[in-house]
Amino acid sequence: MRKIVFFLVLLISMKAVAGAGAPEMKAKNGYVEPFRMFDNVYYVGDKWVSSYAVETSSGLIIIDTLDFPYSKWIPINLEKLGLNDKKVTHIFVTHGHSDHVGGAKFLQSLYGSKVIMSENALELTKEQSLKSKGKKKFLPPAVESFAEDSSNIVVGDTEFKFYITLGHTEGDLSIDFFVEDKGKRYRAFVVGGHGTNFQKPGLAKQFMASMARIKNLAVESPAVTVNLSNHPHKNNLFENREKNMKEVSSNPFISKEGFFRFIEQQSDLAKAKLIHNNSKK
């Protein structure tokens, strides 16, 4: 009985900490009601930046953490989804820009989660942290071990494969794993960074190489059919949510053509930008 009471008190205190200082949950601030995408994947991000909660047999994985303090919406969203009693075992960060890593330290402190990211992503996080100010001030998370290219981790019943796919930053981490829809498994992919970094010319070529590599990885059987992009406009997330709410026969978040079209679009945009930049020289 004492353990139950202690657990309830702990949940209440965690909720209070999570909600304190959170931006008003309004559309004008970018707030989006969380929703279920698959049997084991939920959207807990905002209007501009994606954050996903992946449910495993050992607990939850959070992929990307939003800008701070908007990351304070994530625990509230988990509660709305009925997931607040689940342990958040890990936090995966795709790269070191503040809108993806800003809430990692906060969530790690709240849940005691292990943070996984690339070594270069942590270095960029430290740079971004030093530039953060006021209410948006954030600290880098503690990272015990770094993700390496072609490494993997098994959490409960779910395996996650990691690939270093440079180009948007010098530490982009792509994630490859399986989601479930009505008990059937589908291969999903999170591309670590969208859009090449033209402030560092060398990254532009790396971005093109990364997109080609991802395409080759994605066609391996079973091919990728789920695009869990880290920005919602890149995978038509909200349009597909509306379709899903209409109880269509198939899950609109599953689209092999959609994923490969996204990769081609990223490559084409980078090529066009390269041509434009070269023409100005």
Buried (B, 14 or more C-beta within 10 A) or exposed (E): EEEEEEEEEEEEEBBEBBBEEBBEBEEEEBBBEBBBBBEBBBBBBBBBBBBBBBBBEBBBBBBBBBBBBBBBBBBBBBBBBEBBEBEBBBBBBBBBBBBBBBBBBBBBEBBEBBBBBBBBBBBBBEEBBEEBEEEEEBBBBEBEEBBEEEBEBEBEEBEBBBBBBBBBBBBBBBBBBBBBBEEEEBBBBBBBBBBBBBEEEEBBBBBBEBBEBBBEBBEEEEBBBBBBBBBBEBBBBBEBBEBBEEEEEEBBBBBBEBBBEBBEEBBEBBBEBBEEEEEEE
